[in-house]
Amino acid sequence: MEPRHYEAQAHIAAPSTKVFEFLDDHVRLVSHMSKSSWSMGGGRMVLDADSGEGRAVGSKLRLSGRAFGIRLQVEEVITERTPPQRKVWETAGAPRLLVIGHYKLGFELLPAGDGTATRIFIEYDLPTGFVSRLLGIALSGMYAKWCVTRMIDDTRIHFAASTPESANAASRS
């Protein structure tokens, strides 16, 4: 069975070096899962990183926590990192997740006029357990869209808030 795929794209009003620096910080990337929310079923995930902090090929990250009262855990490893253009990481071992199984997640950046064309993507398998697989069939597409869209929106919001125009507008209000 081929992996499922979801991606989101946006023009970010910042140079690719700055966008890469922002997205290279996994604390920022998982912020949508680190706070209790309805999407996390009232739970949240905590990120633990090795000494490479996810900023080197081979660096390892671990997310653990709860969603909908169920304990979740996944280990990731950085497989590609080419500043300021591309970064990819994927699951290592057996992830304990609800609606997706193994996955590969990453971003690609291209200079585009006054900013950066940004693409964030996920390729994923359905989970292997019977109940999780049924949940995955029903919900994995929504989860993938939520996760990737939050990452791209958080990036867009961060750089919109840091542009000189938004700073001037804030000072006038």
N, C-alpha and C positions, 0 to 999 in steps of 0.2 A: 504494500500500500504506500502510495506517495505521501510525503509530508504535506500538511496543510500549510497555507501561507496567508499572511496579512501584512500589509505595509501602509505607511502614511508618509506623505511628503508635504513639505512646506518651504517657503522662502523665508529664511531667517535674516533679519537686518543686522548682520554682524559678519566680520571676516571668519573664514573657515577655521583659522587657528583658535579663535575665541570660542566658536561653537564646539570644536573638538574638545577644548579644555573643559567646557561645561559638561558635555556628554560623557567625558572620560571619568567623571566622578560618579561612581555607582550609588553613593548615598543619594545623590540627586535623582538618578534614574529610577530608584525604587521608592522614592518618596510617596508615590501614590499608593504603595502597599504598606508603608510604615506607620500610617495613621489609621485608627479604627474608622471604618466606613461601611455603608450598606453593601458596597461591592465586595467587601472582604467579610461580609456576614458578621460584622461587629468585631472581627479579629484584626490582627495586624502581623506584619513580618518584621524580623530584625535581621540586619545585615552584619555578618562577620567577615572580615577580609584578612588575608595573609599579609605579610610585610610588603608585598608588591602592590597592595591596595587595588588590585584589578587594573593596574596601569602597565603591565608587562605580559608578554606572551608566556603562558604557563601559570600565571597568577591565579589563585583560587579564591572563590567567594562562596559563602554559605548563607542562605536565607532560611530562617526557621520561624515558626509562629503558629497561629491558628486562623482558620477561616471557617465560619459557620460551626464553630465549636470543635472542629477536627484539626488535629495536629498535622502541620505540613512541614516539609523540609526539602531543600534542593541544594545541590552543590553545583557550582559552575566553574568553568575554566576559560581563561582568555585564550582564544586560538589564533586570532589575527589582531594586529594593532599597527597601523600605518598612519601616524599623525601627519598632517591634519585631514586625512581622507577617509579612513575606514577603520572600524573596530568590530570584531565578532567574538561572541562567547557562547558556550553551549553547556548543556548539562553533562555532569560526570556522575557515574554510578547510577543508582536507581532512584529517581526523584519520587518523592511522596507528595503528590499534588492531586487536586480534585478533578479538574476538567481537561488538563493537557498532560502529556507524558514528556518524553525527551524533547528538547527544543534547541534551536539555534537562534540567537537574537543578535542584532547588530545595527550599525548605522553607516551610511555613506554620505560624504559631503563633497560638493563641488562648488568652486567659486562661481558666482552668478551675478554679474553686474555689481550692484552696491551691497551684496550680501552673499548668502550661501544657500544653494539648493540642498535641502536636507531630506534624507530618506531613512526612516527607521523601519525595520522589518523583523518578522518572526516566522520561522518555519518550525512546525511542531507535529508530533505524533499524538494520537489519542492515547490515553492511559491504558494499561493492560488489564486492570481489575474489572470484573463484570459491571459492578455498579458505577465505578468511575468511568468506564468506557461509555455506558449509556448516558451519563451526565456529560461526557465529552462530546458525544454526538449531538446532544441538544444545546450545549452551552459553550463549547470551545471557541466557536467563531466570535461570539459576543465577548468572551474574555480576552481573546487575542486583540480584538478591536479596541476594547477598553484600555488595555495595557499599553499598546503602541500609541494610541491617540493621546493618552495622558502624557507619555514621554514627549511627543512632538509638541503638544500644547504647553507643557511646562517649559520647554525650551523657548517656544515662541513668546510666552509671557515674560520669561526672564529677560530676554533681549529687548522686548518692547518696553519694559519698565526701565531699562538701562540706556535707552537712546536719548540723545540730547533733546529731541523734540518732546519726549514724555517728561523729562526733568524740567524743561521750561514750562510745560503745561501745568505740572504739579506746583511749581513755584508761583504761578499766576492765580491758582485757586485759593 
